[in-house]
């Protein structure tokens, strides 16, 4: 069974020649496997340092043969508690709807004790079981067979060829409702991949029990291209999420990357995008209460117009924009999974981020914009700045706690920062 070590993003993980069991480091063998796997990881996932590596903002799991590296987000106040960081990451995935939250499903997974990979496997099993209870998918499959009675259509050519001396038999072509179809073959193949990856007894038991339900399905080798050949229809819609997870598991398994029998697997999430999706999911219902509509990655406008070809250039797409009932933009917010510094007068806000948000304020003609960061040491909930220039706007640098213990407080803070169209419909100001 693979050993699991946990590290927090942006922290140094030492490299040693020979790694001892339980040691918080990577041995030479694992470093070589990681180097071979690196081209298959998102760009910038690993930064090689002197006698160590640093994992960037991509959090999740990387399996290096007999060692699983669990990369966790840095959550303020919980840096020394891997279980709490793991739980926060999974809650963010549920909130951002990258995981479907089935009734009782999340509660049944002990986020403190299970590794991330086991959490992903258990989530897949819970979702799959919920669909199997409703019935496995079945489709009509065309078959040809010699029968004692006529079924479907009699094939004259085949009858004369095979049954000339056996007139009691009929060579028929017919349609039969079958569970042995590509969708179920993909699911069975995925369960077979997950079994050796499952570390906890609960995860292994869940995979084994589901595999037993698919015993009557053919064992077929599946690759990513197999998904392109699937015939999707209304009967398969409820399995779309499961098939997407199957595709991810199969795609992230890299048996050909490494030489020999070593196995490699990676499942990583970009914390920049996850934080943005989590924040949008948090803000959307709060904005609706204020009479506003939240739009992600838009509305898109152009920063400049090239005269010689009469074409707009430099398209802009804010992370989040709030629109009033007349579809006017009243607030723009950008999410940044970055570290700030309370001791600096600039708070550590990068100049590039400031230029970007200033451009949004000018182009969309909004009077207030938000830069939202995760809570960090020494930072207040809100800092206010005035953006200078012909179009003056107020910038609020906001810090929110993404941990489960303070989500309600963060929601209350964000709600206070949103414009209230019910109270001030024609104005573009904050309450």
N, C-alpha and C positions, 0 to 999 in steps of 0.2 A: 504494500500500500504506500503511495507517495507521501513523503513528509511535507508539511506546509509551514512556510515562514511568512510572516507579515511585515510589511514595511510601509511607512507613510510617504506619500508623494514628496518629492524634492529633498528627501533625506538620503544620506550616504549609506549604501549597503556595501560592506567590505568584501574584497576579493581575497581569497586565501588559496594556498597551494592544495592542501588537503583539508576538506571540510569535515568536522566532527558532527555526529548526529545531535540535533538540537541547537547547533550554533547558528547565530544570526548573521550568516554570510553566504557567499557563493563560492564553491570550490572551482578549481581550474576546469574540471569536466563540464560543470554547469555553465561557466562563463563561455566556453567554446560553443556549447549548444545554443546559448543565447545569441552569440555573434552570428551563427548560421541562420537563426530564426529571425533576426532583426529586420532583414529586407521584407519580411511578411507582416511586420508590425506597422502600426501607423507611424508616419514620419515623426521623429523626435521623441518617441516613447522612452528611449534609453539614452542617457548621456554618460559616456565613459569618462571616469576621472582617474586620478592616480591612486591605484590600489583600491578601487571601488567603482560603483555605478550609482547614478541617481535616476530615479524614475520621475518623469515629468507629470503633466496633469492628466495622463491617461491612467485610469484606475480600473482594476479588475483582476484577472488571474492569468498567469503564464505558467504552463507546465513545462518543466525541463527534465524529461525522463522520470526519475524517482523523486523529484523535488518540485513542489508547486509554490510559485512566488505569488503572494497575494498583495496587490498594491492598493492601499486604502487612501481615501481623501484626508487631507489635514483639516480637522474640525477643531475650532478653538475650544480649549478647555478639556479636550478629550484625546489629545495627541498620544497620551500614554495608555489609552484604553482601546486596543484594536477592535474589541467587540462593539463598542459604542460607535466607532468610525464606520465599521462594517454595517451596523444597523442603520446609520444615517444614510449611507450610500444606497442601501436597498430601499429605504423609505422614499428617497428622492426618485429612484427608478419607478416606484409605484405611483408617486404623485405626478411624474412626467408622463405616465401611461406607457412607459416602455415595457412595463410588466402589467398584465391584467390582474386586478385585485379581486379574486373570487372570494365569495363569502366564507370567512373562516380560514381562507388559504394562508394569508400572511401571518395570522395569529398562530397557526399550527407550526410555523417554522421558527425555531429559536434562533434569532439573528445573532445573539451573543455567542452561542456555542458552535454553530455550524460555520464552516468556511464558506467563502463567497461561492466557490464552485459548487459546493453542496446545496447552497441556497438556490443557485440557478437551476440545478438539476431537479431539486424538489419543486420549484415553481413550475417547471416544465411538466413534471409528473402530475401535479395537482390539476393543472389546466387540461392535460390530456385525459386524466381520469374523469373530469367533469363532462367531457364530451363523449367518452366511451360509455358512460352511464346512460346517455341518451341513445346510444347505439353506434356501432362502428359503421363507417361508410361502406355502402355496397353499390355496385354498378352492374348493369347487364354486360356480360362478356360473351362474345361469339365463340361457339365450340363446334367441332366436328367429331362425331363418334358413331360407332356401330352399335345399334340398339335392337332390341327385340320388338319394339313398337315404334310406330312413326311419331316423331317429335320434330316440330318445326318443318323444314323443307327437305325433301328427299333429293340427294345429289345423284343424278342418273349416271354421270360419267364415273364417279367413285363407286357406285353400286355395281356397275358392270366390271369394274377393275378389281374390286376386292371381294365381292360377295356373289360372284357368278356360281360358285359351288356351294354357297350357303344362303339359300333363298329365305331362310328363316330370319336373316339379319338384314337390317336396313341402315344404310349409311346416311346419316342426317346431319344437317346444319341447323343449330338452334341457339337462342340466346338464353343465358343462365345468370340469375342474380348471384353475384359472387363477392366475397370480402377480399379475395386475393387480387387486389388492384394496386396500381402504382402508389397511391396516397398511403395506403396501409403498409406497403413494402418500404416506403421511405421512413415511416414512423418506426417500424421494426428495426431497420438498419440503424437509426439514430439511437434507439434504446440499447442496441448492442455496443455502440460506441461509448455510451455514457456509463455502462456498468463498471469498466475498469477505472473510470475517472471518479466515481462516487467513493467518498472516503468514510462518511458516517454510516453506521448501521441502518439508520432511518432512510437515508438516500438510497443505499443499496437495496433495501427491502422494497422501496417504492418502484425502483427500476425493474427488479426481478418479477414482482407481481404483475406489472404491466406487460412485460415480455411474455409471460404465460398467457395473457389474453390474446396475444398475437402469434401464438404457436402455429396456428393453421395457415399463416401467411408465408409465402415463399421467401427464402433468403436470397436477396438480390443485391449485387454491388451497386451502390448509389454514389454519384458525384454531383457537384453543383449543377452541372449541365442537365441532370435528370429533371430538375425543377422546371426547366424551360419546355419540357415535353408534356407537362401535366395539362389535362383538360379541366379547366376550372368552370364550374357552373354554380347555380344557386344552392345545390345540395352540398357543395364543399365549402361554402362561405364560413360556416362555423368552425372549420378547421384551418382557416387562413393564418391565424396567429400561431397555431401549433406548427404549421408548415414553415412559417418564417423562422421560428426558433430552430427547427430541424435544419434549415438551410444554414443558419449561423453556426450551429454546432459542427456540421459537416464541413463548412468552409474553413472554420478555424482549426480543424484538425489537419496537421501538416505531416503526414507520414513520409512524404518524399523529400522533405527539406533536409532531414538529418540522415546521416549514413548509419547503417546497421539497424538494430532493433529499437533504438531510442525513440521515444514518442514525444511529440510537441503539440501543445494546444494553447491558444490564447483567446481571451474574451475580454476586451477592453472598452471602456467608455470615456469619451472626451469630456472632462469635467466642465470645460467652457460651455459646451452645447447642453450638457445635462443641467447645469445651473440655470442656463437660459430657459430651458423647457420647464424646469421645476418652478422657476419664478413666474413664467407665463401662466402655468396651471394654477398657481397661488393667486395671481392678480386677477385672472379672468372673472371669477365669481364676485370678487370685491368690486371690480369695475362695473359689473352688471348692476349691482346694488346702487351705484352712483349714476345710473343712466348712461353708461359708456360701454363701448364695444372695444375689446382688445384685439388687435391684429398683430400677428407675428410676421417678421421679415417683410414689413411693408407699412403703408403703401409705398411703392417704389417710385422714385423721381430721379431726375438727372441733375447733376451738379453744374454741368456746362453744356454748351451747344457749339459744335464745330461748324463754322460758317461755310467753309469751302465745299463741304459735302452735304451741308444742311442736315446734320444728324446729331441727335443728343448723345453725349458721352459721359462717362463716370456715373454709372447708376448707383443710387443710394438705396439701402434697404435696412432701416433701423431694426434692432432686435424686437422691440415692442413699441407699438403706437396705440394711443387711446383716441377713439373717434366718438364724436357726439352724434346725436340723432340726425344731423344734417351732413354726416360723413366728413366733418371737419376734424383735422388733427388738433387735439388740445393738449397732448402730452406725449413726449418721447422718452423712452427709458432704454438704457443699454445695460446688459448684465456682464460683469467682468469677474471671472474666477481668478483673481490675482491678489498678491500680498500688498498691503498698504503699510505706511509708517506714520504713526501718530506724532512722532517727534519732528517731522518735517513740516514746513509751512505749506508745501504742496501736497502733503499727506501721502506722497509716493505715487500720486496719480500720474500716469505716463503722459508725456506731451502729445503723443499720437492719439491717445484716447480723448484728450481734451480738444484737440483740433477736430476730431471726428464729431464729437457731440456739439461743438460750436457750429459746424457746418450743418448739422441737422436743425439746430435752432434757427439759423438764418434761412435755410431753404424751405423749411416747413412753417416758418413764421410762428413759432410757439414761444411763449414767454417763460416757460419753465421746463427744464429737462432734468432727468435723473441718471446718475451713474450708480449702479447698485453692486455692492461687493459683499462677500461673506464676512461675518463678524470676525474680528481679530483683536489681539491683545491691545488694550489701551485706547481703543477707538470708541467714539460716541456713536449713537444711532444715526445722527444726521449732522452734516456740515453744509453750510450754505456759502456759495460764492456768486459773485456777479460777473458775468462774462462781458468783457469790454468790447466796444465797437459800435458801429452805426445802429445795429439791431441788438440792443442790450437784452439779455435773458438771465434768469436766475438758474444756476446749477446747484442741485442738491446731491451731495455725495452721501449715499445711504448704505448702511451696513445692516444685514439681516442674518439672523441665526437660522441655519438650516437643520439644526438638530431637532429631534422630536419633542424635547422638553420645552422648547421656546417657540415652536411654530405658531402658536396662538398669539404670542406677543408680537412676533414679526408681522403676522397678518394684520394685527391691530395698527401697528406702525404704518404699514403700507397703505392701509385704508385711509388713515388720516392725511396721507400725502396726495391722494387722488383728488382731482377736481370733482365737485358734486354738481352734476347738471340738474338735479331736481331742485336744488336751492338757488342756483345761479345759471339758468339755461343759456343766456346770451354771452356770458363772460368766459374768459380763458384764464381764470385765476384759480388758485388752490383755496380750499376751505381752511 
